[in-house]
Amino acid sequence: MLGGNPAVPRGGDGHRFRLLGPVRMVLGGAAVRPGPPRQQAVLAVLLLRRRRPVTVDELVAAVWGDDAPARAAGNLRTYAWGLRTLLEPGRAARGPARVLLGDGRGYALHTAPDSVDALRFEQQVEAARQARGRGDTAAEHALLADALGLWTGDALAGVPGPFAEEERVRLGALRAAARKRYFACALRLRLHHAVIPELTSLTREFPLDEEMRALLMRALHGCGRQAEAFTVFADTHRILGEELGVAPCAELTALHSRLLAHDPPPVAPDHRPPAPARTPSPSPAPPLLPPPAPSPAPSPAHGALTEAAQRALARVERLLAEGVDRGVVPVVTITGPGGAGKTELAARIADRVARRFPDGPLFADLRAGGPVPAGPGPVLAHLLRALGIPPARIPADPDQRAALYRSALAGRRVLVVLDGARDAAQVLPLLPGTPGSAVLVTTRSRALALPGAALVELAARPYAGEPFAGEVADDPAADASGREGLPPELARAARLLARHGTDLSVDAVAAVLDTGRESAARIAEALVDAGALDTPAAGSYRSPGRP
């Protein structure tokens, strides 16, 4: 594991120097303050030059760059004196220097090579590279763990000057590469559980690093946490789109597809990106819509559309296009009573916008034939199978199914058609999580409320008859039942229910109609089909137009 107390290398002279974090010195077994920031900058240059002399001009450029003051050389002599005092506290005033050597031209610092943590880090990384060349993954993993354990923060933290900045970048890049090789080795050694916490933390710290996110996906997948692995991909797709306006790279997308097919590529010891070969194509979606149920009379969806239906079709098409162009997931709800042509209109719309959604439509029938709607779990299983997920890979838990579903849609352009929705709770788990796709919902309930959804309302049945003789014109229930041509039994039920409260449960309907619960549910659903009742939620009914 990474982190913990760093194993600081010891030099033959008992001095130790830490540069992989804030600059620290341990001299003769005691911690010593390294002095002011520019003195630390001089120390860093001398340590990383590995005993080679550094001229005064080179030190000035390294510590100050173009902002060097007129007295830079004099300041350097002050810093050198301060360092020599720390490094050789017992040296006589005019005695020869043994550690920090210098003359009028420059300086050289003589320390043991393994006394500097940055130099030891590079040695360990090189040894790991050689172990990788021998195919010894366990040795490479151990060497990289030791090397990364030397770090306590950003290299040369707080040290000023161009040299320190360049070394921070160089050493930071070496650290990032070593981390990825370390994690790749851990995955090859099947240490998936051990690296997940740190990979999770690093992906939060570096959210745009797609290689790190690929490693986290592999680790989660290797632990059987497939839904979380696919959520990582969906989050990556969202973050890259929001921050950079791009989609995940081809390698990460290929890895996602292979994990969906339960065919993860092996983790190469040198962590080469996974090749996009053998990427399975998603299984074709099922037919868009089932054959529409026959209507008692011709419906606008059969043959030529009515003018109102044409207006509705044009509006829905525009709403979907505008939402996709804005980079959101547009949701359009088509509402109307049974027989108004909602399903047929949804089919027409899907045909019209097919070019915008080249990955095909997905259709789910949410009706359950009674007052209790189809739950999201079985519907998600159906949609996942349509997206090419093998049945054995579909989780039993509905929340995990929803996460896998959102991940499978990430990067695709799909129109999701949800036919016969009853309430928002039934629909929300079926919404895509990333832009590119769109949702078309049909429902009989004008009270179904989805966040940000646009509502398109269709008129009543096109074959509605004239009001029955004897009905009271100003009775809302009588008016609704008359306009829909209800049979006497249903017309009477509509009048009775209109006089009782705003929201009625199935049990309340049974009490009002003096009938059994099953019969009450059947009558209520028939009235919803006819437009004489509305259903704001599963098993709840109200007269049209009531709040």
Secondary structure, DSSP 8 states (H G I E B T S, - for coil): ---SS------TTSEEEE-SSB-EEEETTEEE---SHHHHHHHHHHHHTTT--EEHHHHHHHHTGGG--TTHHHHHHHHHHHHHHHH-TT--TTS--SSEEE-SSEEEE---GGGBHHHHHHHHHHHHHHHHHTT-HHHHHHHHHHHHTT--SSTTBT--SHHHHHHHHHHHHHHHHHHHHHHHHHHHTT-HHHHHHHHHHHHHHSTT-HHHHHHHHHHHHHTT-HHHHHHHHHHHHHHHHHHTS----HHHHHHHHHHHTT------TT-----STT---------SS------SS--TTSSS--HHHHHHHHHHHHHHHHHHHTTS--EEEEE--TTSSHHHHHHHHHHHTGGG-TT-EEEEE---SSSS---HHHHHHHHHHHTT--GGGS-SSHHHHHHHHHHHHTT---EEEEEEE--HHHHGGGS-SSTT-EEEEEES-TT---TT-EEEE--S-TT-----TT--TT-HHHHHHHHTT--HHHHHHHHHHHTS-S-EEHHHHHHHHTS-HHHHHHHHHHHHHHTSSEEEETTEEE-TT--
